[in-house]
Amino acid sequence: MIGYGIGFFTVKINHLLVIFLGKLWSSGNAQKRYVLVGGLATIIFGVVAFLQTNDLTVSLISASIFAVLFLVGIKHAMYRFNQYIEILNALIQSLFPKEDSNNDQHDALLADTSKISQQMLESMQKSQLESLKILFFFFDSIFAVFLISLTKGKFQFSRFIHLSDKDQVDYMHIWAESEGLNLAPVALKALIGYSYYTSHLSWDKIGYRGEVLRRSYIN
């Protein structure tokens, strides 16, 4: 499983490189880096296995299994990072819950909010989007949910998107009440809140008809 772990964390490190080093280390070159890291790690693992066993066949088989699990780790991490839209939609539904199960207008509003949010994310600089992907990834992870919920005496061993509606709200409250973590939900809520109230489908709820406010009213 060392191969899987190295593969998984190689993707995380790649996202960090994009954030800190910009286009030079953009995801367009990620595949080359994964091949380089995987190749070197496999060779080192094979050599160590040979030194431990003095059996070339065993070391080759071990190195092959290592390489396969490295690829599995890469694929799994890439899949998880690409789930940020699913996590975003879960946050939207958690922040704006559906009170009436027959309210189709609410479903349309949330769908429009999701669309606007995605458009905002796509318009961001690469490094900014990668930062948010890591934030979504960590916020949703079993590791974060377990440790952060444990600070309030709750045992939650599940990803955020798999929690019940109530547990999702409680989890977000823990983030908001923490001095070290509260900036993250503020950023996510700002993105979602802006998208929600930008949608014309929300204007009836707040009594806005799309007019530009007069200067005297602003003053």
C-alpha positions in Angstrom: 0.0 0.0 0.0 3.0 2.3 0.1 2.7 2.6 -3.7 -1.0 3.7 -3.4 -0.1 6.3 -0.7 2.7 7.8 -2.7 0.5 8.0 -5.8 -2.3 9.6 -3.9 -0.1 12.2 -2.2 1.7 12.9 -5.5 -1.5 14.4 -6.8 -1.9 16.5 -3.7 1.7 17.8 -4.0 1.0 18.6 -7.7 -1.9 20.8 -6.8 0.2 22.6 -4.2 2.9 23.2 -6.9 0.3 24.7 -9.2 -0.8 27.1 -6.4 2.7 28.2 -5.4 4.5 28.1 -8.7 1.8 28.9 -11.1 1.7 28.0 -14.8 5.2 26.6 -14.8 3.9 23.6 -12.9 0.3 23.6 -14.3 -1.7 20.4 -14.5 -0.8 20.2 -18.2 2.6 18.8 -17.2 1.2 16.7 -14.4 1.3 13.4 -16.3 5.1 13.7 -16.9 5.6 14.4 -13.2 3.5 11.4 -12.2 5.5 9.1 -14.6 8.8 10.5 -13.2 7.8 10.1 -9.6 6.2 6.7 -10.2 9.3 5.4 -12.1 11.8 6.5 -9.5 9.7 5.3 -6.6 9.2 1.9 -8.3 12.9 1.5 -8.9 13.8 2.4 -5.3 11.1 0.1 -4.0 12.4 -2.8 -6.2 16.0 -2.3 -5.1 15.0 -2.2 -1.4 12.9 -5.4 -1.9 15.9 -7.1 -3.6 18.2 -6.1 -0.8 15.8 -7.5 1.7 15.1 -10.8 0.0 18.0 -11.4 -2.4 15.4 -12.8 -4.7 15.1 -11.1 -8.1 11.8 -12.7 -8.9 10.2 -11.6 -5.7 11.6 -8.0 -6.0 10.3 -7.7 -9.6 6.8 -8.9 -8.6 6.8 -6.6 -5.6 7.9 -3.6 -7.8 5.2 -4.5 -10.3 2.5 -4.5 -7.6 3.9 -1.3 -6.2 3.6 0.4 -9.7 0.1 -0.8 -10.2 -1.0 0.5 -6.8 0.8 3.8 -7.5 -1.4 4.2 -10.6 -4.5 3.3 -8.5 -3.5 6.0 -6.0 -3.1 8.6 -8.8 -6.5 7.8 -10.4 -8.3 7.8 -7.0 -6.8 11.2 -6.0 -7.6 12.7 -9.4 -11.2 11.4 -9.1 -11.5 12.9 -5.7 -10.2 16.3 -6.7 -12.6 16.4 -9.6 -15.5 15.8 -7.3 -15.3 19.5 -6.1 -18.5 20.2 -8.1 -20.4 17.5 -6.2 -19.1 18.9 -2.9 -20.1 22.4 -4.0 -23.6 21.2 -4.7 -23.8 19.4 -1.3 -22.8 22.7 0.3 -25.4 24.6 -1.6 -28.2 22.2 -0.5 -26.9 22.4 3.1 -26.9 26.2 3.1 -30.3 26.5 1.4 -32.3 23.5 2.5 -35.6 22.6 0.8 -38.4 23.2 3.3 -41.2 22.1 1.0 -40.7 18.8 -0.9 -43.1 19.9 -3.6 -41.3 23.2 -4.3 -39.9 22.7 -7.8 -39.0 26.4 -7.9 -36.5 25.8 -5.1 -34.8 23.0 -7.1 -34.5 25.3 -10.1 -33.0 28.0 -8.0 -30.4 25.6 -6.5 -29.5 24.3 -10.0 -29.1 27.9 -11.2 -26.9 28.7 -8.1 -24.7 25.7 -9.0 -24.4 26.8 -12.6 -23.4 30.3 -11.6 -20.9 29.0 -9.0 -19.3 26.7 -11.6 -19.0 29.6 -14.0 -17.2 31.7 -11.3 -14.8 28.8 -10.6 -14.0 28.3 -14.2 -13.2 32.0 -14.6 -10.7 32.0 -11.8 -7.0 31.8 -12.3 -5.5 28.3 -12.3 -3.8 28.8 -9.0 -6.9 30.1 -7.3 -9.0 27.2 -8.6 -6.4 24.7 -7.4 -6.5 26.3 -3.9 -10.3 25.9 -3.8 -10.0 22.3 -5.0 -7.7 21.5 -2.1 -10.1 23.2 0.3 -13.0 21.3 -1.1 -11.0 18.1 -0.9 -9.9 18.6 2.7 -13.4 19.9 3.9 -15.0 16.8 2.4 -12.5 14.2 3.5 -13.2 11.5 6.1 -10.0 12.5 7.9 -11.2 16.1 8.3 -14.8 15.2 9.2 -13.6 12.7 11.8 -11.0 14.9 13.5 -13.0 18.1 13.5 -16.2 16.5 14.6 -14.3 14.7 17.4 -13.4 18.1 18.9 -17.1 18.4 19.8 -17.3 14.9 21.1 -19.0 13.5 17.9 -17.8 10.4 16.1 -18.3 10.9 12.4 -16.4 8.6 10.1 -17.8 9.6 6.7 -17.2 12.2 4.0 -19.2 15.4 4.2 -21.3 14.6 1.1 -22.4 11.4 2.8 -23.5 12.9 6.1 -27.1 13.5 6.9 -28.5 17.0 6.4 -28.3 17.7 10.2 -24.8 16.4 10.5 -23.7 18.5 7.6 -25.0 21.6 9.3 -23.4 20.7 12.6 -20.1 20.1 10.8 -20.2 23.5 9.2 -21.0 25.1 12.5 -17.8 23.5 14.0 -15.8 25.1 11.2 -17.4 28.5 11.6 -16.9 28.5 15.4 -13.2 27.7 15.2 -10.7 30.6 15.1 -8.3 28.6 13.0 -10.9 27.2 10.5 -13.6 29.9 10.2 -12.1 31.6 7.2 -12.7 28.5 5.0 -16.5 28.4 5.4 -16.7 32.2 5.0 -15.0 31.9 1.6 -17.2 29.0 0.5 -20.4 30.7 1.8 -19.4 34.0 0.0 -19.0 32.1 -3.3 -22.3 30.3 -2.8 -24.2 33.2 -1.4 -23.2 35.5 -4.3 -24.3 32.9 -6.8 -27.6 32.3 -5.0 -28.6 35.9 -4.9 -27.3 36.6 -8.4 -29.9 34.2 -9.8 -33.0 35.9 -10.8 -35.0 33.0 -9.4 -34.1 34.2 -5.8 -35.2 37.8 -6.3 -38.9 37.2 -5.5 -37.9 36.0 -2.0 -36.0 39.2 -1.2 -38.4 41.6 -3.0 -35.9 42.6 -5.7 -37.1 43.3 -9.2 -33.8 43.8 -10.9 -33.8 47.6 -10.8 -30.5 49.5 -10.3 -30.6 51.2 -6.9 -30.7 55.0 -6.9 -27.8 56.9 -5.5 -30.0 58.6 -2.9 -31.2 55.2 -1.6 -27.6 54.0 -1.2 -26.7 57.2 0.7 
